[in-house]
């Protein structure tokens, strides 16, 4: 699914809506990711940077948060947000749509929220992300269930078992997280074997 995300103000009203925390449960999501002090984590398809304060708090002053997006206007917005909110451990970067631009074995965890359905050739992309993860590193895909009223059109959504297959095809050990409590989304964890 392709979409134009250049109108930052429009998407800021959606992505940073006051009620999002109720259904997105960012603290729970960051906990499932395993972000911890001193770790390097990536927010892939970070948009307006909704998760950046949560990730920065989790990795602490010795950690690092790399916020990636293919939309230059979103990256500029995240840079301003990080400066305004004092998120010194955050680095926002523009990346090509088909390449996360991450060095091999350079990150501990990758968070992909509401974005996986936008990525073409997902199995190949998962392989690139696997290479970026350190051994034992975690990738978390959070996306909308097929049943919810939230999110993209139903035809653009991906079932969680398909995400598992795509991550496995990319060389990750993948599973659906059964004990999460997000009301409108599912969570799939992929791990790079040690």
C-alpha positions, 0 to 999 in steps of 0.5 A, spaced: 500 500 500 503 506 497 500 513 501 503 520 500 505 522 507 508 529 505 502 533 509 505 533 516 500 537 519 494 532 517 498 526 519 500 529 526 492 530 527 491 523 526 498 520 529 498 524 535 491 524 537 490 525 544 486 518 544 491 514 541 495 512 547 488 508 549 488 503 543 496 504 541 498 502 548 505 505 547 508 503 554 506 496 553 509 496 546 515 498 548 516 493 553 514 487 548 520 490 544 525 489 550 528 496 549 532 497 555 538 502 558 544 502 553 540 499 547 540 501 540 533 501 537 530 503 531 523 506 530 522 504 522 516 508 519 516 513 525 512 518 522 511 524 526 515 520 532 509 518 536 513 513 539 520 517 540 519 519 547 517 512 550 523 509 546 528 514 549 525 513 556 526 506 555 534 506 552 536 512 557 541 517 556 546 511 554 542 508 549 540 510 542 534 511 538 534 511 530 527 514 527 527 512 520 522 514 515 522 515 507 518 521 507 523 527 508 517 532 511 516 527 517 524 526 518 524 534 519 518 534 523 521 528 528 528 532 528 524 538 530 520 534 535 526 531 538 530 538 539 523 541 542 522 535 547 529 534 549 530 527 546 538 527 545 538 520 544 534 520 538 537 521 531 532 522 525 534 519 518 530 519 511 531 512 508 529 509 501 523 506 501 526 499 499 532 500 504 532 501 511 539 503 510 542 500 517 549 497 518 550 490 519 549 487 526 548 495 528 542 495 532 538 491 538 531 492 536 527 494 531 519 497 532 515 497 526 508 500 528 502 501 523 507 500 517 508 493 515 503 493 510 506 499 506 512 495 505 513 492 498 517 485 498 516 484 505 520 478 505 526 481 502 526 487 507 525 482 513 532 479 510 535 486 510 532 488 517 535 481 520 542 483 517 541 490 521 540 486 528 545 483 532 544 476 534 539 475 539 536 482 536 528 483 536 524 486 531 516 487 533 511 488 527 505 492 530 499 492 525 491 493 525 487 486 525 483 484 520 476 486 524 478 493 527 474 499 525 481 503 525 487 503 520 487 502 513 482 499 508 481 492 510 484 490 503 490 493 505 491 489 511 495 483 513 494 477 517 498 476 523 500 469 520 502 472 513 507 477 517 510 471 521 511 467 514 514 473 511 519 474 517 521 467 517 522 467 509 527 473 511 531 469 516 528 471 523 524 466 528 517 469 528 511 468 533 505 472 534 505 474 541 498 472 544 498 475 551 498 483 548 492 487 550 492 492 544 484 492 542 485 493 535 492 490 533 496 484 533 503 484 535 508 479 531 515 478 534 521 476 530 528 474 533 535 474 529 538 467 531 544 467 535 
